[in-house]
């Protein structure tokens, strides 16, 4: 194909002049097809080369701008996360929005924005739970707390962990308030046993205090009730009562001592009730002869009404025997203000075995007595057995 050797424009074989540059064309067609390209430059290449160069510059500028915005977006994102950890969700939301404005392809910012909506709802649920708690609507308060917990089911991270801690605190506080509300109604012993499990399940110092108070009350009731059964020779029932009490207070030395006493009393009774009584009388007489006085000295005794209005009898004894004594029983009488005897009672002391000069204690709660009564110390009659 023939071309103009000057500008490179296509030419026809019968043309003498170039229609583009106007120069005279060589008559030799060979010169037209093999024209010296170094003699002229095809100006048609200027436009595509210029476009290519400008495109390179534009792409470079766009890349630099993109990198700058990406860096700024990351900074905004990090600031938003710090605010979210502090619980400033509204401010954090603004920073995540700024990050998305700078870089729309930012999945983490989108995800965090969605989480902030959930976190705001969680805070709202916890506030509702607090209001319900103050109004003593404890069940509704727990429902709001459970609702808040379910919202976080598919999320994790430091901010989520903080919210989970807030939820745990709110749940413990609600359960504690409910427990305090129930304790103010002066529940029965059986009801308090149920409340004890609740108290022990609450991670709060006040709940531990309430649990200790309940446990002390259960021990006192179990000891007094078992003592009554023991006096009636109901050994199996007495032991069952003590073991029930030990379920709630396994470390109670008072109940452990009572259990030992019951076992010993039962064994002695099964062996020979009459022989046991005679042995006790002979031992008491022999001990008096050896020591020239009783083996048990009443150190102190007192009566008072407890916080529940029940009469509590408590006191201390001392072993003045020369050998160990066990199963010490204290028999006493209670008088009213007019000096009239109201009732008499027997109670076992603890620990079960007393060594010479050792102090023992006794305590009994009269749940059917709601008035102050007195004990005449000189009328107290102790009985015991020699080991």
FENNOR-V326188 format. One record per residue. PHI is phi in whole degrees, -180 to 180 (* if undefined). OMEGA is omega in whole degrees, 0 to 359 (none if undefined). D_CENTER is the distance of its C-alpha to the mean C-alpha in Angstrom with 1 decimal. Layout:
phi | omega | d_center
PHI | OMEGA | D_CENTER
PHI | OMEGA | D_CENTER
This chain:
phi | omega | d_center
* | 183 | 92.8
-84 | 178 | 94.6
-136 | 174 | 92.9
-74 | 181 | 94.0
-69 | 184 | 94.2
-100 | 182 | 93.3
-120 | 177 | 90.3
84 | 180 | 89.4
-73 | 177 | 89.9
-63 | 180 | 91.1
-133 | 174 | 94.9
-92 | 184 | 97.4
-68 | 183 | 100.3
-93 | 180 | 102.9
-88 | 180 | 101.3
-102 | 181 | 103.0
-127 | 179 | 100.5
-74 | 182 | 96.7
-73 | 182 | 95.5
-98 | 182 | 92.5
-98 | 176 | 93.9
82 | 182 | 97.6
-80 | 181 | 99.0
-72 | 181 | 101.8
-88 | 177 | 100.6
-63 | 180 | 102.3
-76 | 179 | 104.9
-80 | 182 | 103.7
-64 | 179 | 100.8
-66 | 179 | 99.7
-67 | 180 | 99.0
-70 | 182 | 96.9
-83 | 180 | 94.7
-118 | 184 | 94.4
-58 | 180 | 94.4
-71 | 184 | 93.4
-70 | 181 | 89.9
-76 | 182 | 89.9
-79 | 182 | 92.4
-150 | 180 | 89.9
-118 | 181 | 86.2
-77 | 184 | 84.8
-69 | 178 | 83.2
-67 | 180 | 81.2
-80 | 183 | 78.6
-62 | 184 | 77.7
-65 | 180 | 75.5
-64 | 178 | 73.3
-66 | 180 | 73.0
-64 | 180 | 72.0
-63 | 180 | 69.4
-63 | 181 | 67.9
-64 | 181 | 67.7
-64 | 179 | 66.2
-65 | 178 | 63.7
-60 | 181 | 62.6
-64 | 181 | 62.2
-64 | 180 | 60.3
-63 | 179 | 57.9
-64 | 179 | 57.3
-65 | 180 | 56.6
-64 | 179 | 54.3
-65 | 179 | 52.4
-63 | 179 | 52.1
-65 | 179 | 50.9
-63 | 179 | 48.4
-64 | 180 | 47.0
-64 | 180 | 46.9
-67 | 178 | 44.9
-64 | 178 | 42.6
-62 | 179 | 41.8
-64 | 179 | 41.3
-64 | 179 | 39.0
-64 | 179 | 36.8
-63 | 178 | 36.7
-62 | 180 | 35.7
-62 | 180 | 33.0
-63 | 178 | 31.5
-65 | 178 | 31.6
-63 | 179 | 29.9
-65 | 178 | 27.0
-62 | 179 | 26.6
-68 | 179 | 26.5
-64 | 178 | 24.0
-65 | 178 | 21.6
-86 | 180 | 22.2
87 | 178 | 21.5
-89 | 189 | 25.3
-70 | 181 | 25.7
-65 | 179 | 29.2
-65 | 179 | 30.7
-61 | 179 | 29.2
-61 | 179 | 30.8
-64 | 181 | 34.2
-69 | 178 | 34.0
-67 | 176 | 33.3
-64 | 178 | 36.2
-62 | 179 | 38.4
-63 | 179 | 37.5
-71 | 176 | 38.6
-66 | 180 | 41.7
-80 | 181 | 42.7
-148 | 184 | 41.8
-67 | 176 | 41.5
-92 | 183 | 40.7
-140 | 185 | 37.1
-57 | 182 | 34.7
-64 | 179 | 31.7
-66 | 178 | 32.4
-63 | 180 | 32.8
-64 | 180 | 29.5
-68 | 176 | 27.8
-63 | 178 | 29.6
-65 | 179 | 28.3
-65 | 180 | 24.7
-62 | 176 | 25.2
-64 | 178 | 26.2
-66 | 181 | 23.0
-62 | 178 | 21.0
-63 | 178 | 23.1
-66 | 178 | 22.4
-63 | 179 | 18.6
-61 | 179 | 19.0
-65 | 179 | 21.3
-62 | 180 | 19.0
-67 | 176 | 16.3
-66 | 177 | 19.2
-64 | 179 | 20.3
-63 | 179 | 17.0
-63 | 179 | 17.2
-64 | 179 | 20.8
-64 | 179 | 20.1
-63 | 179 | 17.6
-65 | 179 | 20.4
-89 | 180 | 22.8
64 | 172 | 20.8
-95 | 191 | 20.7
-68 | 181 | 17.2
-65 | 178 | 17.9
-65 | 178 | 19.4
-61 | 179 | 16.6
-66 | 178 | 14.2
-66 | 177 | 17.1
-65 | 180 | 17.3
-67 | 177 | 13.7
-63 | 179 | 14.3
-64 | 178 | 17.6
-63 | 181 | 16.3
-65 | 180 | 14.1
-66 | 180 | 17.3
-63 | 184 | 19.4
-94 | 186 | 17.8
-57 | 186 | 18.3
-101 | 182 | 21.4
-124 | 175 | 20.5
-151 | 182 | 19.2
125 | 183 | 19.7
-64 | 180 | 18.6
-63 | 179 | 18.8
-66 | 181 | 16.8
-62 | 178 | 14.0
-63 | 178 | 14.1
-65 | 178 | 14.0
-63 | 177 | 11.0
-64 | 178 | 9.1
-62 | 179 | 10.8
-66 | 179 | 9.9
-63 | 179 | 6.1
-63 | 180 | 7.2
-64 | 180 | 9.9
-66 | 179 | 8.2
-64 | 180 | 6.4
-66 | 179 | 9.8
-65 | 179 | 11.8
-64 | 178 | 10.6
-65 | 179 | 11.3
-62 | 179 | 14.6
-65 | 179 | 15.5
-62 | 179 | 15.0
-63 | 179 | 17.2
-62 | 181 | 19.6
-70 | 180 | 20.1
-68 | 179 | 20.6
-66 | 180 | 23.2
-87 | 180 | 25.3
50 | 181 | 25.8
-68 | 178 | 24.8
-71 | 180 | 26.8
-60 | 180 | 25.8
-62 | 178 | 25.1
-67 | 179 | 22.9
-68 | 177 | 21.0
-62 | 176 | 20.5
-67 | 180 | 18.6
-67 | 179 | 16.6
-62 | 179 | 15.7
-63 | 177 | 13.8
-62 | 182 | 11.9
-61 | 182 | 11.3
-70 | 181 | 10.2
-85 | 182 | 7.5
-94 | 179 | 6.0
-85 | 181 | 4.2
-158 | 183 | 7.6
-63 | 180 | 11.1
-63 | 178 | 12.9
-64 | 178 | 11.1
-65 | 178 | 12.2
-63 | 179 | 15.6
-63 | 179 | 16.0
-61 | 179 | 15.2
-65 | 178 | 17.9
-65 | 179 | 20.3
-63 | 182 | 20.0
-62 | 179 | 20.6
-63 | 179 | 23.5
-66 | 179 | 25.0
-64 | 179 | 24.8
-62 | 181 | 26.5
-61 | 180 | 29.2
-67 | 181 | 29.9
-64 | 181 | 30.1
-64 | 182 | 32.4
-66 | 180 | 34.7
-66 | 179 | 34.9
-64 | 178 | 35.6
-62 | 177 | 38.1
-64 | 179 | 40.0
-66 | 180 | 40.1
-67 | 178 | 41.3
-65 | 179 | 44.1
-89 | 181 | 45.2
63 | 177 | 45.3
-91 | 189 | 42.5
-66 | 182 | 41.0
-63 | 180 | 39.2
-67 | 179 | 37.5
-62 | 179 | 36.7
-65 | 179 | 35.1
-62 | 179 | 33.1
-65 | 180 | 31.7
-65 | 180 | 30.8
-64 | 175 | 29.2
-63 | 178 | 27.1
-64 | 180 | 26.1
-69 | 174 | 25.3
-62 | 182 | 22.8
-96 | 179 | 20.6
-139 | 185 | 21.8
-63 | 182 | 23.1
-97 | 183 | 23.9
-70 | 178 | 26.0
-68 | 180 | 29.5
-63 | 179 | 30.9
-73 | 178 | 30.3
-62 | 178 | 31.2
-66 | 178 | 34.4
-62 | 179 | 35.1
-63 | 178 | 34.7
-63 | 179 | 37.3
-60 | 180 | 39.5
-61 | 181 | 39.4
-63 | 180 | 40.3
-68 | 179 | 43.1
-63 | 180 | 44.4
-65 | 180 | 44.4
-62 | 180 | 46.2
-67 | 180 | 48.8
-66 | 180 | 49.4
-67 | 182 | 49.9
-70 | 177 | 52.2
-177 | 184 | 54.5
-64 | 182 | 53.7
-65 | 180 | 57.1
-61 | 181 | 57.3
-65 | 180 | 53.9
-67 | 179 | 55.2
-63 | 180 | 58.4
-63 | 180 | 56.7
-65 | 180 | 54.6
-67 | 180 | 57.7
-65 | 180 | 59.6
-65 | 180 | 56.8
-66 | 180 | 56.5
-65 | 180 | 60.3
-63 | 181 | 60.5
-66 | 178 | 57.7
-65 | 180 | 59.4
-68 | 181 | 62.6
-72 | 185 | 61.1
-92 | 180 | 59.0
66 | 174 | 61.4
-164 | 183 | 58.6
-62 | 180 | 55.5
-76 | 182 | 52.8
-123 | 177 | 50.1
-111 | 178 | 50.1
-78 | 182 | 48.1
-79 | 181 | 46.5
-158 | 175 | 44.8
-153 | 179 | 43.8
-150 | 176 | 42.3
-129 | 176 | 41.2
-161 | 177 | 38.9
-87 | 178 | 36.9
-83 | 184 | 33.1
-66 | 179 | 30.8
-98 | 179 | 31.1
86 | 179 | 34.9
-94 | 182 | 35.5
-82 | 180 | 38.0
-112 | 176 | 36.8
-108 | 179 | 39.4
-144 | 179 | 38.6
-171 | 181 | 40.8
-130 | 175 | 41.7
-128 | 178 | 44.5
-134 | 177 | 46.3
-82 | 177 | 48.0
-108 | 178 | 51.6
-79 | 178 | 52.7
-96 | 179 | 53.9
-131 | 178 | 52.0
-64 | 175 | 48.4
-124 | 182 | 47.9
-143 | 179 | 45.3
51 | 180 | 44.2
-75 | 180 | 45.1
-117 | 180 | 45.3
-112 | 177 | 45.9
-106 | 182 | 47.9
-137 | 178 | 48.0
-121 | 180 | 49.4
-111 | 181 | 47.9
-118 | 176 | 50.4
-85 | 183 | 50.1
-67 | 179 | 51.6
-87 | 179 | 55.0
83 | 180 | 55.0
-90 | 179 | 54.7
-73 | 181 | 52.8
-94 | 179 | 49.9
-163 | 174 | 48.6
-129 | 189 | 48.4
-154 | 173 | 45.7
-117 | 177 | 45.0
-142 | 178 | 41.8
-87 | 179 | 41.0
-94 | 175 | 40.0
-139 | 5 | 37.5
-70 | 186 | 37.6
-64 | 182 | 39.9
-109 | 178 | 42.4
-115 | 176 | 43.8
-94 | 182 | 45.9
-50 | 179 | 48.8
70 | 179 | 47.7
-86 | 181 | 44.1
-93 | 174 | 42.2
-117 | 181 | 40.6
-128 | 171 | 38.6
-141 | 182 | 38.7
-156 | 179 | 36.7
-146 | 179 | 37.0
-107 | 177 | 35.7
-92 | 184 | 38.2
-76 | 181 | 36.3
-98 | 180 | 39.6
-118 | 182 | 40.9
-125 | 178 | 40.1
-137 | 181 | 42.7
-77 | 178 | 43.4
-125 | 183 | 45.7
-119 | 176 | 47.3
-117 | 174 | 48.1
-90 | 186 | 51.4
-58 | 183 | 50.6
-70 | 181 | 54.0
-94 | 180 | 53.6
-70 | 182 | 50.6
-117 | 176 | 51.6
-93 | 171 | 49.6
-131 | 185 | 50.2
-161 | 177 | 49.1
-129 | 177 | 50.0
-91 | 177 | 51.2
-79 | none | 49.5
